[in-house]
């Protein structure tokens, strides 16, 4: 009787299952408060120009810390933005004598009554901004939050705390962004502000005087620097 053929060696093992496809990197969320800031950022992107991957979204939060908290919290709850790095930007008031409208501030940290949030990649961002806005002075330091426009003697009081500039939304934006991170993940955050008025150059209305126009022109030139910062976050860490 013929016997059935039998393999002499062990059976081939089953191939391991393929890993699930990697989640694509999230776009950068750029948050600003005012319509004029949003207009500067959108015009700087160039109508019809291709957006560098993985792209960016510009969010206008409205003015003040509470509006920023609500808008940023809602945006980061959207599926495509849950892992998005967040960059707060727009105009600010400089606190250091000698600052001028159109100067740039890169926050090393943001502060408000709830605490301090550290910023990622400050040095790289400052270098990228210097390339994007040649001839403009780039200041680094603490950016403090306020719930109202700061003028006069209050500037000196905030300067005494070590802050270099003040605005109404950056601290709330970054605080909300870091609290919205999931799974213990540390969301990269940053804040870049353009000085619209300073101790020697107080401004009553944005866009009315030379300082407001200068700040608008600078802000619209900054998107390439924001892209550089975002791309650096995607590089493998050594």
Secondary structure, DSSP 4 states (H G I P E B T S, - for coil): -PPPP--SSPPPPPPPPPPPPPPPPPPEEEEESSHHHHHHHHHHH-TTPPPPTT-EEEEE--SSHHHHHHHHHHHHTSGGGTT--EEEEEEEEE-STT--TT-EEEEEEEEETTEEEE-S-HHHHHHHHHHHTTT--EEEEEEEE-SS---THHHHHHHTTTEEEEESSHHHHHHHHHHT--TT----EEEEEEEEEBTTB--SSTTTSHHHHHHHHHHTT-HHHHHHHHHHHHSPP-
